[in-house]
Amino acid sequence: MNDKVLNEEQRRAEERAEMNAEAQAAADAASTYEHGWSSDIEQDFAEKGLTEDTVRFISGKKGEPEWMLDWRLKAFRMWEKMESPDWAKVNFPAIDYQDAYYYAEPKAKPKLNSLDEVDPEILRIYEKLGIPIEEQKVLAGVEGARKVAVDAVFDSVSVATTFREELESAGVIFRSISEAIKEYPDLVKKYLGKVVPMKDNYFATLNCAVFSDGTFVYIPKGVRCPMELSTYFRINAENTGQFERTLIVADEGSYVSYLEGCTAPMRDENQLHAAVVELVAMDDAEIKYSTVQNWYPGDENGKGGIYNFVTKRGLCQGKNSKISWTQVETGSAVTWKYPSCVLNGENSVGEFYSVALTNNYQQADTGTKMIHNGKNTRSTIISKGISAGKSDNTYRGLVRVGANAENVRNFTQCDSLLLGDQCGAHTVPYIEVKNPTATIEHEATTSKISDDQMFYAQQRGLDEEEAVALIVNGFAKEVLKELPMEFAVEAQKLLAISLEGSVG
Amino acid sequence: MLKIENLQANVGVTQILNGLSLTINAGEIHAIMGPNGAGKSTLAYTLGGRPNYEVTDGSVSFTTSVRAEPVDAQTDDPSTSSGRTDQTLDLLDMDPHERAAAGIFLGFQYPVEIPGVSNLQFLRESLNAQRKVRGEDPLSGAEFIKLAKEKAGLLKMDMEMLKRAVNVGFSGGEKKRNEMVQMGIIDPKLAILDETDSGLDIDALRIVGDGINSIMRKPDKAVLLITHYQRLLDLVKPDFVHVLANGKIVKTGGPELALELEEHGYEAVAA
């Protein structure tokens, strides 16, 4: 059997050598990372470092109105006085914020009337990203294919917005945030920073100052958004911090499902990603926000990888409103992320479904906050942590029930799965209840993939990696089934890919 | 089909199999009986290739009839011998999934739960993984469901059970019956059934017995039954009965040996 392993390694080594011969040097280290490739669209950089001038440069580059620049500058001055938080169970070297670029955009911003005009380079990248079949059909112009709008955020700047007309006829506004600031200043002003205040936390404040681009969605009263909205993010320029800003407002009785998928190319140096996502749901409105995140996690030795410090929060402002977060987190060297729900409206519902997978030296500190302020509000938290290699995976969750919130219900389930004996799984629940009518349930389990399960699956014909992938996907199923179909398939593949080499 | 010679194996630091030899030919059904701790399950696991079951000496070869050379699947008729040839494999040099693909199926004494994975998904992935190793095309969803329905019907198992997670919430009897449904779907050459009869009520035992006969009693297949009780052997008539004690076969006979054991016990018969 040892010989087989050696032969296999030899075969892989030969394949690698071949690849190197024909590919660029960048492809070298990419053999273990599917999305480890880069493209060569020209960049227009802001100068390295972060000063007021950088903020002015970004705002000017985007042709922003005065109020936006003022808002950014206020955030920048606030941020200068703040300190990076240290309470999460993650370790990373101090970030030199002066040693990064804060703005890059593709040089010629194309004006597109149809997808045919999308840069073939970008389409090629989407293909490599494995964009779901349905969307590929749409991209290929297949008649009758289910429509999924892709607001392509390519290196911070939207270069293609599709299906705008159909969305517009439904009254849906789906724009890059830069466009929205100019076209719908009143709407943006009304909600920007209302769910995640400017002073919320170090990374959110930084984002306020330098956010590069992102997405704005407004669903008018009573409208069910006619298609799933999806945005693909990529970090593509070396040393470019990415500061996405997303704002989704669902007006009374409306519904929207938003998909966000991320992959990033192989990079040696750490890259910071500090996004802010704000959601607002009015009376009887529902927002479903799904994420599959696959930023570069660093190599087997913990070198490189993305720092993903994201603030995501939804406000259930109206009665009977609902916000549902579903995330599959497999990437990033360090993840710091707590998609949360503030349940102010009576009978409003918050949901958090999460799979966080860490391998090698990855660190994830992720979870949610369910803030129950309204009467009869309900929340569900299902968290599945998978740890492999030498990684550390922490669930950190807060359930808070305010004094005036009668008859609150929360159910929390945190399951951890360990692969191997050098990884860590941690569960840190915070429960603060100020109203005695609340019903709060918390369940937690920690398990390992058992030798029995592995042998059983192998005896039926699966090899070691197939067996692990099957068992892990079973473990994560409760969360995966919450994803839209095209994402669920992608997510399953991603879990399997992310665990390659973690057994045997 | 299976030739075990002088097999010695350790579990951890303890030697469990002490020079076991056994030959099973195609078309035969063998029963192995023996007291607790004799090494019956160790034999099953060792043949399956379970990690930590370390073979220290001996050999196991597995001979099956395979296609002589890649032929068009449309014209390849397995019922004829033309275009087929015997292939002998050194089982001990193979990974567990390779042994499975070669045609070895283990019916587990304690079938394992896999939460969140439906029986159908598990079996389809397993079967197609085996087919891939054998160079065969994967079964489509429709083909697989048809196969699964047929085999579930054979074992009188509700299809709804197959949609549930593998063995999760199944009773002891249901788990064992599920093993037989799996065997039917996977259609192995050699089935090693480790106490498949334990935990079954009388009706379930009959269903399982009938299932074994209809799936495995064929000229090109063989069965190794590990059991404590005569009652399964009443349903699945063995050609040979072996007594295993202290990690080796101490006595071999026909079906009458099982009756003798039932009457007098291992100690008297194997002494």
Boltz contact constraints between the chains, C-beta under 6 A:
constraints:
  - contact:
      token1: [A, 452]
      token2: [B, 112]
      max_distance: 6.0
  - contact:
      token1: [A, 453]
      token2: [B, 112]
      max_distance: 6.0
  - contact:
      token1: [A, 453]
      token2: [B, 114]
      max_distance: 6.0
  - contact:
      token1: [A, 455]
      token2: [B, 50]
      max_distance: 6.0
  - contact:
      token1: [A, 456]
      token2: [B, 112]
      max_distance: 6.0
  - contact:
      token1: [A, 458]
      token2: [B, 96]
      max_distance: 6.0
  - contact:
      token1: [A, 458]
      token2: [B, 97]
      max_distance: 6.0
  - contact:
      token1: [A, 459]
      token2: [B, 48]
      max_distance: 6.0
  - contact:
      token1: [A, 459]
      token2: [B, 96]
      max_distance: 6.0
  - contact:
      token1: [A, 459]
      token2: [B, 100]
      max_distance: 6.0
  - contact:
      token1: [A, 459]
      token2: [B, 106]
      max_distance: 6.0
  - contact:
      token1: [A, 460]
      token2: [B, 126]
      max_distance: 6.0
  - contact:
      token1: [A, 461]
      token2: [B, 97]
      max_distance: 6.0
  - contact:
      token1: [A, 461]
      token2: [B, 100]
      max_distance: 6.0
  - contact:
      token1: [A, 461]
      token2: [B, 101]
      max_distance: 6.0
  - contact:
      token1: [A, 461]
      token2: [B, 126]
      max_distance: 6.0
  - contact:
      token1: [A, 461]
      token2: [B, 129]
      max_distance: 6.0
  - contact:
      token1: [A, 461]
      token2: [B, 130]
      max_distance: 6.0
  - contact:
      token1: [A, 462]
      token2: [B, 97]
      max_distance: 6.0
  - contact:
      token1: [A, 462]
      token2: [B, 126]
      max_distance: 6.0
  - contact:
      token1: [A, 462]
      token2: [B, 129]
      max_distance: 6.0
  - contact:
      token1: [A, 463]
      token2: [B, 97]
      max_distance: 6.0
  - contact:
      token1: [A, 466]
      token2: [B, 129]
      max_distance: 6.0
  - contact:
      token1: [A, 470]
      token2: [B, 117]
      max_distance: 6.0
  - contact:
      token1: [A, 474]
      token2: [B, 114]
      max_distance: 6.0
  - contact:
      token1: [A, 474]
      token2: [B, 115]
      max_distance: 6.0
  - contact:
      token1: [A, 474]
      token2: [B, 116]
      max_distance: 6.0
  - contact:
      token1: [A, 474]
      token2: [B, 117]
      max_distance: 6.0
  - contact:
      token1: [A, 475]
      token2: [B, 116]
      max_distance: 6.0
  - contact:
      token1: [A, 477]
      token2: [B, 116]
      max_distance: 6.0
